[in-house]
């Protein structure tokens, strides 16, 4: 899993190999069940997530209380 993330980070970030290794050494790989909410509207993020497999939907709640999808990503 770390090799996969290493490849992604080399392609999509400005970090050098040493910086990538420092990041990877601190990572905790977690699996979340479907419909898990990682961050609620108004909360301050204290974690950074890298989605390696599955899908993620980013949404907000409008003034009428309805969910409005902002982004949807699916990764095999």
Secondary structure as UniProt FT lines:
FT   HELIX           2..12
FT   HELIX           17..26
FT   TURN            34..35
FT   TURN            41..42
FT   STRAND          54..61
FT   TURN            63..64
FT   STRAND          67..75
//
